[in-house]
Amino acid sequence: MSRYRDEAPLRARIPADVERPDRVVFGLTWRQLIILAVSGLVLYAAWSAVASVVPPLVYLVVAVPVAGLAFFVAVGRREGTSLDGWLLAALRYRRAPHRLVPAGEPITSAPGWVSTTAGPGDRLPIPAPLRLPARGITADGLIDLGPDGTTGLVRASTVAFGLRTAAEQNGLVAAFARWLHSLDGPAQILVRAHRVDLTQLAGRLLTEASGQPHPALEAAARAHAQFLTELAASRQLLHRQVTVAVRSRRGPGPTSHQAAEAVRALAGCEVAARVLDPAEAAATLADALHPSANPAPAAWPPGTRSNESEQW
């Protein structure tokens, strides 16, 4: 028993640049090589076209800044993104409509009497329809993504990992690793933190305290209400909501199976999990589109226990 009690916790090194593209030649990726090669070919073609009329020194004065700009675009990065990808995203944002409205059909032009100084030609810019990846929710609670398949949502509880012994931590990590190794499709774990307001609970305790059958119970209820009020005033309480999303392109059947397997595998990590029904899946999507909202904690089925209170 002492051998398991003294077992050291598992440690795994995860490189920070795990998604970094492979380096091919001289520390450059394929994308960087293509940008530099295309730039070099363009400069060579331009020199071949003007070599008979432009002196070499004049051409070098013009070509060196262009080559330097191409090299800067190829190897430069901004906020963790390659500079060419960042410029392409900025161009797409600039050309994309900035006013989106939910509409099932194309939006018609504004009437001729509508004018403003905001748009080109003193005309009101027409909003574009808002297209979301989710097309609907099936009867099984799966999110229909159209050509991208379906996604199943699983609500999971938290685990007090830091309060466990080293052997228990190793067991939880091993069980979680087995679930990760069993995945044959995309999976996402979303953790959201919402503020918890205890003023309503404290007010309800004060209201019901006078109806207690014994003065000691009334005093205990009032003391607990005062404790909740002081706790809310001195601490920022958070409720963590953990949602696991599994996706499959092979149809609703495999997606439902993956969601059920996720529930079974997470049970080995002492995580209480369950697949969301259609109403809960719709509420989860609505909360994702309104991040500032504070949804109420989901109800757990009988026989399960959530450890979310341990996060306070």
HELIX and SHEET records of a PDB file:
HELIX    1   1 SER A    2  ARG A    5  1                                   4    
HELIX    2   2 TRP A   30  VAL A   50  1                                  21    
HELIX    3   3 PRO A   56  VAL A   75  1                                  20    
HELIX    4   4 LEU A   83  ARG A   95  1                                  13    
HELIX    5   5 PRO A  120  ASP A  122  5                                   3    
HELIX    6   6 GLY A  146  ASP A  148  5                                   3    
HELIX    7   7 PHE A  161  LEU A  163  5                                   3    
HELIX    8   8 ALA A  166  SER A  182  1                                  17    
HELIX    9   9 THR A  199  ALA A  209  1                                  11    
HELIX   10  10 PRO A  215  SER A  234  1                                  20    
HELIX   11  11 PRO A  252  ALA A  267  1                                  16    
HELIX   12  12 PRO A  278  LEU A  289  1                                  12    
HELIX   13  13 GLU A  308  GLN A  311  5                                   4    
SHEET    1   A 2 ARG A  77  ARG A  78  0                                        
SHEET    2   A 2 THR A  81  SER A  82 -1                                        
SHEET    1   B 2 LEU A 100  VAL A 101  0                                        
SHEET    2   B 2 ALA A 128  PRO A 129  1                                        
SHEET    1   C 5 GLY A 136  ILE A 137  0                                        
SHEET    2   C 5 ILE A 143  ASP A 144 -1                                        
SHEET    3   C 5 THR A 150  ALA A 156 -1                                        
SHEET    4   C 5 LEU A 238  SER A 248 -1                                        
SHEET    5   C 5 ALA A 187  ARG A 195 -1                                        
SHEET    1   D 4 GLY A 136  ILE A 137  0                                        
SHEET    2   D 4 ILE A 143  ASP A 144 -1                                        
SHEET    3   D 4 THR A 150  ALA A 156 -1                                        
SHEET    4   D 4 ALA A 273  VAL A 275 -1                                        
END                                                                             
